[in-house]
């Protein structure tokens, strides 16, 4: 059983670092996507059920000069009360006297939300004095913010040093994220297929290189595929291409070959005469795109090829779309991959989907509950699979 699940929070004040950096409507400040809030609720409810009290702390947005209306966490109160089922108290300053009075007087079953941590520049600087001030709110520190685990900020990493080993732990969300990530990165059943998409090779180079030692197959889609085709001397028309990464793309292909890893590029593409929803479209080989046209999605043959690889896999990691799926004309490839990952999962494969666009895709096509795990962390998940040590994880794990 996990440390969190076996811990009895009765009579304890649990200070939880959550990731409530949710999008708000600019006019009404209503939450437009509550995924991150919903992900943290089980952790909060377990503590309350034990008879403990909860102090929630988070950042939201990128406030530059202290407090600002659009980044205030007070806009989340009503939604939180509805989600948790209890009244949520609010402190309009995370380390002010009012905040300390509220946290000190909390009784079992009560919830307090602190104002945006990033209203203080010390948060992002990882300031020790600020971290120590925050630590005064709770008896137990729970990190449940995987989305910020790659940041060495005061509330995500530094604060852990002010709690004893037995009184700091991951919440249920963080436990799930770490377990899912380690299962794929360290204990993947073979064949292990990584599906890597998105616009740029430069954004994904580290994850690809790290996976060359782990995956049996790597599927490359999205705009980045055309840099590989150009490196192979093919015609890609006006498709997205990082000219300064051509040598690197060839190097990746050579490394993969030496390690016995199969790299799969999309053999054909849906092409367009402009980057627009009303563009004229056609289909052709990815390495023979006419001048003035650009590849904006993988083609039917590529879909069939990739489907065959995915359905033969026991472990699947998906990070990045196959095309410009936000436009209906160019979403067939990404949708087909999403459906295939779901099918492979139902056949017994373990699938982890992460990265903002991939998560948006499985949500768009209503498949989030048809894959094994959907990660809540974009940048954090990417860095985890690049093989980097994440400060928010290390702060709890190094006991």
C-alpha positions as CSV (number, residue, x, y, z in Angstrom):
1,X,0.0,0.0,0.0
2,X,1.2,3.5,-0.7
3,X,2.6,5.8,2.0
4,X,-0.3,8.3,1.4
5,X,-3.0,5.7,1.6
6,X,-1.7,4.1,4.8
7,X,-1.1,7.4,6.5
8,X,-3.8,8.4,9.1
9,X,-4.4,12.2,8.8
10,X,-6.7,12.3,11.8
11,X,-6.0,15.5,13.7
12,X,-3.3,16.6,11.2
13,X,-3.1,19.7,9.1
14,X,-2.1,18.7,5.6
15,X,-0.4,21.3,3.5
16,X,-1.0,20.2,-0.1
17,X,0.8,21.6,-3.1
18,X,-1.7,21.2,-5.9
19,X,-1.6,22.3,-9.5
20,X,-4.7,24.5,-9.9
21,X,-3.2,26.5,-12.8
22,X,-6.5,26.1,-14.8
23,X,-7.7,28.2,-17.7
24,X,-10.3,30.9,-16.9
25,X,-12.7,32.8,-19.1
26,X,-11.2,36.3,-19.5
27,X,-14.6,38.1,-19.0
28,X,-16.2,36.1,-16.2
29,X,-13.2,34.2,-14.7
30,X,-15.2,31.0,-14.9
31,X,-13.1,27.8,-15.2
32,X,-13.1,26.5,-18.7
33,X,-11.3,23.2,-18.0
34,X,-11.2,21.7,-14.5
35,X,-9.2,18.6,-15.3
36,X,-6.4,19.6,-12.9
37,X,-8.8,20.3,-10.1
38,X,-10.6,17.0,-10.6
39,X,-7.3,15.1,-10.5
40,X,-6.5,16.4,-7.0
41,X,-9.9,15.8,-5.4
42,X,-9.3,12.2,-4.3
43,X,-6.2,13.3,-2.3
44,X,-8.2,16.0,-0.5
45,X,-11.2,13.7,0.2
46,X,-9.0,11.0,1.7
47,X,-7.5,13.5,4.2
48,X,-10.9,14.9,5.1
49,X,-12.3,11.4,5.5
50,X,-9.5,10.6,8.0
51,X,-10.5,13.6,10.1
52,X,-7.7,15.8,9.0
53,X,-7.8,19.4,7.7
54,X,-6.5,20.6,4.3
55,X,-4.5,23.7,3.3
56,X,-4.3,24.0,-0.5
57,X,-1.6,26.0,-2.2
58,X,-1.0,26.6,-5.9
59,X,0.1,29.0,-8.5
60,X,-2.0,30.3,-11.4
61,X,-0.9,32.1,-14.5
62,X,2.3,34.2,-14.8
63,X,1.8,37.3,-12.6
64,X,4.8,39.6,-13.2
65,X,4.3,42.3,-10.6
66,X,2.6,40.9,-7.6
67,X,-1.2,40.4,-7.1
68,X,-3.5,40.7,-10.1
69,X,-7.2,40.0,-10.4
70,X,-7.0,37.6,-13.3
71,X,-4.6,35.3,-11.4
72,X,-6.3,35.2,-8.1
73,X,-7.3,31.8,-6.8
74,X,-10.4,33.3,-5.2
75,X,-12.1,32.6,-8.6
76,X,-11.8,28.9,-7.9
77,X,-13.6,28.8,-4.5
78,X,-17.1,28.1,-5.7
79,X,-16.0,25.3,-8.1
80,X,-13.8,23.8,-5.3
81,X,-16.7,23.8,-2.8
82,X,-18.9,22.0,-5.4
83,X,-16.1,19.5,-6.2
84,X,-15.1,18.7,-2.6
85,X,-18.5,19.1,-1.0
86,X,-17.4,21.3,1.9
87,X,-17.1,25.1,2.4
88,X,-13.7,26.4,1.4
89,X,-12.1,29.2,3.4
90,X,-9.8,31.6,1.6
91,X,-6.7,33.5,2.7
92,X,-6.0,36.5,0.5
93,X,-2.2,36.2,1.1
94,X,-0.4,32.9,1.3
95,X,2.0,34.0,4.1
96,X,0.0,36.9,5.7
97,X,-1.2,37.1,9.3
98,X,-4.7,36.3,8.2
99,X,-3.5,33.1,6.4
100,X,-1.7,31.9,9.6
101,X,-4.7,32.6,11.8
102,X,-7.0,30.7,9.4
103,X,-4.6,27.7,9.1
104,X,-4.0,27.6,12.9
105,X,-7.7,27.5,13.7
106,X,-8.6,24.9,11.1
107,X,-10.5,21.9,12.5
108,X,-10.8,18.4,11.1
109,X,-12.8,18.3,7.9
110,X,-12.1,21.9,7.0
111,X,-10.4,23.3,3.9
112,X,-8.4,26.5,3.4
113,X,-7.2,27.8,0.0
114,X,-4.2,30.1,0.1
115,X,-3.8,32.9,-2.5
116,X,-1.6,32.5,-5.6
117,X,2.0,31.6,-4.5
118,X,3.4,33.4,-7.5
119,X,2.2,36.7,-6.2
120,X,5.6,36.4,-4.5
121,X,8.7,36.3,-6.7
122,X,10.3,34.2,-4.0
123,X,8.2,31.2,-5.1
124,X,9.8,30.8,-8.5
125,X,13.3,31.6,-7.1
126,X,13.1,28.7,-4.7
127,X,13.6,31.1,-1.8
128,X,14.3,29.1,1.4
129,X,12.9,31.7,3.8
130,X,9.6,31.8,1.8
131,X,9.5,28.0,1.7
132,X,9.9,27.9,5.5
133,X,7.1,30.5,6.0
134,X,4.8,28.3,3.8
135,X,5.7,25.2,5.8
136,X,4.3,26.8,9.0
137,X,0.8,26.2,7.7
138,X,0.9,22.4,8.1
139,X,2.0,19.4,10.1
140,X,2.3,17.2,7.0
141,X,3.5,18.2,3.5
142,X,1.8,16.5,0.5
143,X,3.0,17.2,-3.0
144,X,0.2,16.4,-5.5
145,X,1.3,18.8,-8.3
146,X,3.0,16.7,-11.0
147,X,2.5,19.5,-13.5
148,X,5.1,21.6,-11.6
149,X,7.4,18.7,-10.5
150,X,10.1,19.8,-12.9
151,X,10.4,23.2,-11.2
152,X,12.7,23.7,-8.2
153,X,10.3,26.3,-6.7
154,X,9.8,27.0,-3.0
155,X,6.5,25.2,-2.7
156,X,7.4,22.2,-5.0
157,X,10.8,21.2,-3.8
158,X,12.5,23.5,-1.2
159,X,9.7,23.2,1.3
160,X,10.2,19.5,1.8
161,X,13.3,20.0,3.9
162,X,11.1,21.6,6.6
163,X,9.2,18.3,7.2
164,X,10.5,15.1,8.6
165,X,10.6,12.0,6.5
166,X,7.4,10.5,7.9
167,X,5.5,13.8,7.4
168,X,6.2,14.4,3.7
169,X,4.8,12.4,0.8
170,X,3.2,12.3,-2.6
171,X,-0.5,12.6,-2.9
172,X,-2.5,10.1,-4.9
173,X,-2.1,12.0,-8.2
174,X,1.7,12.2,-7.9
175,X,1.9,8.6,-6.8
176,X,-0.1,7.6,-9.9
177,X,2.0,9.8,-12.2
178,X,5.4,8.5,-10.8
179,X,4.2,4.9,-10.9
180,X,2.9,5.2,-14.5
181,X,6.1,7.0,-15.7
182,X,8.4,4.5,-14.1
183,X,6.4,1.5,-15.4
184,X,6.9,2.8,-19.0
185,X,10.5,4.2,-18.6
186,X,12.0,1.5,-16.4
187,X,9.8,-1.6,-16.5
188,X,8.2,-1.6,-20.0
189,X,7.1,-4.9,-21.4
190,X,8.3,-5.3,-25.0
191,X,7.4,-4.6,-27.7
192,X,7.5,-1.0,-26.5
193,X,6.3,1.6,-29.0
194,X,6.8,5.4,-28.4
195,X,4.6,7.6,-30.6
196,X,6.3,11.0,-30.8
197,X,4.6,13.9,-32.6
198,X,4.4,17.6,-32.7
199,X,6.0,20.4,-34.7
200,X,9.7,20.4,-33.9
201,X,12.5,17.9,-33.7
202,X,14.3,20.3,-31.3
203,X,11.4,20.0,-28.8
204,X,11.6,16.2,-28.7
205,X,15.2,15.4,-29.3
206,X,16.0,14.5,-25.7
207,X,13.0,12.3,-25.3
208,X,13.8,10.5,-28.6
209,X,17.4,9.9,-27.6
210,X,16.5,8.6,-24.2
211,X,13.9,6.2,-25.7
212,X,16.5,4.8,-28.1
213,X,17.8,2.8,-25.2
214,X,14.3,1.6,-24.2
215,X,11.8,1.4,-27.0
216,X,11.6,-1.3,-29.7
217,X,9.7,1.1,-32.1
218,X,9.5,4.8,-32.4
219,X,6.7,6.3,-34.5
220,X,7.4,9.9,-35.6
221,X,4.5,12.1,-36.8
222,X,3.4,15.7,-36.9
223,X,5.5,18.5,-38.4
224,X,8.7,17.1,-37.1
225,X,8.5,14.1,-39.5
226,X,9.3,16.4,-42.5
227,X,12.6,17.4,-41.1
228,X,13.5,13.7,-41.2
229,X,12.2,13.3,-44.8
230,X,14.2,16.4,-45.8
231,X,17.3,15.0,-44.1
232,X,16.9,11.8,-46.3
233,X,17.0,14.0,-49.4
234,X,13.3,14.0,-50.1
235,X,11.0,16.8,-51.4
236,X,8.7,18.1,-48.7
237,X,7.4,21.2,-50.4
238,X,6.5,24.0,-48.0
239,X,6.2,21.6,-45.0
240,X,7.6,22.6,-41.7
241,X,11.3,21.9,-41.5
242,X,14.1,22.8,-39.1
243,X,17.0,23.2,-41.5
244,X,19.5,23.4,-38.7
245,X,18.4,20.0,-37.4
246,X,18.9,18.0,-40.6
247,X,22.2,16.5,-39.5
248,X,20.7,15.7,-36.1
249,X,17.8,13.9,-37.7
250,X,20.2,11.7,-39.7
251,X,22.2,11.0,-36.6
252,X,19.0,9.8,-34.8
253,X,18.2,7.5,-37.6
254,X,21.7,6.1,-37.6
255,X,21.7,5.6,-33.8
256,X,18.4,3.8,-34.0
257,X,19.7,1.5,-36.7
258,X,22.8,0.7,-34.6
259,X,20.6,-0.1,-31.5
260,X,18.1,-2.1,-33.5
261,X,15.3,0.3,-32.8
262,X,12.7,0.7,-35.6
263,X,12.0,4.3,-36.6
264,X,8.7,4.7,-38.4
265,X,8.1,7.8,-40.5
266,X,4.7,8.5,-42.2
267,X,5.0,7.2,-45.8
268,X,2.2,9.5,-47.0
269,X,0.6,12.7,-46.0
270,X,-2.6,14.8,-46.3
271,X,-1.2,18.0,-47.8
272,X,-2.6,21.5,-48.1
273,X,-1.9,24.6,-50.2
274,X,-2.0,26.8,-47.1
275,X,-2.1,26.5,-43.3
276,X,-5.8,27.2,-42.9
277,X,-9.0,25.4,-42.1
278,X,-10.3,26.2,-45.6
279,X,-7.2,25.1,-47.5
280,X,-7.4,22.9,-50.6
281,X,-6.2,19.4,-49.7
282,X,-4.7,16.4,-51.5
283,X,-2.8,13.2,-50.7
284,X,0.7,12.2,-51.7
285,X,3.9,10.5,-50.6
286,X,5.6,12.4,-47.7
287,X,8.9,12.5,-49.6
288,X,7.4,13.8,-52.8
289,X,5.3,16.9,-51.8
290,X,5.0,19.5,-54.6
291,X,6.3,23.0,-54.2
292,X,3.8,25.3,-52.6
293,X,2.1,22.5,-50.6
294,X,2.7,21.4,-47.0
295,X,2.0,18.2,-45.1
296,X,-0.5,18.8,-42.3
297,X,-1.5,15.3,-41.3
298,X,-0.3,11.7,-41.9
299,X,-1.9,9.8,-44.8
300,X,-4.0,6.7,-45.0
301,X,-1.1,4.3,-45.7
302,X,0.9,5.8,-42.7
303,X,-2.2,5.3,-40.5
304,X,-2.3,1.6,-41.6
305,X,1.4,1.2,-41.0
306,X,1.3,2.8,-37.6
307,X,-1.8,0.9,-36.6
308,X,0.0,-2.4,-37.3
309,X,2.9,-1.4,-35.1
310,X,0.8,-0.1,-32.2
311,X,-1.5,-3.2,-32.1
312,X,1.6,-5.4,-31.8
313,X,2.8,-3.5,-28.7
314,X,2.6,-4.4,-25.1
315,X,3.7,-0.9,-23.9
316,X,2.8,2.4,-25.5
317,X,3.9,6.0,-24.8
318,X,2.2,8.7,-26.8
319,X,3.5,12.3,-26.7
320,X,2.4,14.6,-29.5
321,X,-0.2,14.7,-32.3
322,X,0.2,13.4,-35.9
323,X,-1.0,16.6,-37.5
324,X,-2.9,19.9,-37.1
325,X,-5.8,18.1,-35.4
326,X,-7.4,21.3,-34.2
327,X,-8.5,21.7,-37.8
328,X,-11.1,19.1,-38.8
329,X,-9.5,18.5,-42.2
330,X,-6.3,17.5,-40.6
331,X,-7.4,15.4,-37.6
332,X,-7.9,12.0,-39.2
333,X,-4.3,10.8,-38.4
334,X,-4.4,11.9,-34.7
335,X,-7.9,10.5,-34.2
336,X,-6.9,7.2,-35.8
337,X,-3.8,6.9,-33.6
338,X,-6.0,7.7,-30.5
339,X,-8.5,5.0,-31.5
340,X,-5.7,2.5,-32.1
341,X,-4.0,3.2,-28.8
342,X,-7.4,2.6,-27.1
343,X,-7.9,-0.6,-29.1
344,X,-4.4,-1.9,-28.1
345,X,-5.2,-1.0,-24.5
346,X,-8.4,-3.1,-24.6
347,X,-6.2,-5.9,-26.0
348,X,-4.0,-5.8,-22.9
349,X,-1.3,-3.2,-23.7
350,X,-0.3,-0.6,-21.1
351,X,-0.7,2.9,-22.6
352,X,0.5,6.2,-21.2
353,X,-0.6,9.5,-22.9
354,X,1.1,12.7,-21.9
355,X,1.8,16.2,-23.2
356,X,-0.8,18.9,-23.7
357,X,-1.8,18.1,-27.3
358,X,-2.0,14.3,-26.9
359,X,-4.1,14.7,-23.8
360,X,-6.3,17.3,-25.6
361,X,-6.7,14.7,-28.4
362,X,-7.8,11.8,-26.3
363,X,-10.3,14.2,-24.5
364,X,-11.6,15.5,-27.8
365,X,-12.3,12.0,-29.1
366,X,-13.7,10.9,-25.7
367,X,-11.0,8.2,-25.2
368,X,-9.4,9.3,-21.9
369,X,-11.0,6.4,-20.1
370,X,-9.9,3.9,-22.8
371,X,-6.2,4.3,-22.2
372,X,-4.2,3.1,-19.1
373,X,-3.1,6.5,-17.9
374,X,-3.4,10.1,-18.9
375,X,-0.7,12.3,-17.5
376,X,-1.6,15.8,-16.1
377,X,1.9,17.1,-16.6
378,X,3.1,18.5,-19.9
379,X,6.6,19.8,-19.4
380,X,7.1,17.6,-16.3
381,X,6.2,14.5,-18.2
382,X,8.5,15.4,-21.1
383,X,11.4,16.0,-18.7
384,X,10.7,12.8,-16.9
385,X,10.9,10.8,-20.2
386,X,14.0,12.8,-21.2
387,X,15.6,11.0,-18.2
388,X,16.0,14.2,-16.0
389,X,15.6,14.3,-12.3
390,X,12.5,16.2,-11.4
391,X,13.0,18.4,-8.3
392,X,9.5,17.9,-7.0
393,X,9.9,14.1,-7.1
394,X,13.5,14.1,-5.8
395,X,12.5,16.2,-2.8
396,X,10.2,13.5,-1.5
397,X,12.1,10.4,-2.7
398,X,15.5,11.3,-1.2
399,X,14.8,10.4,2.3
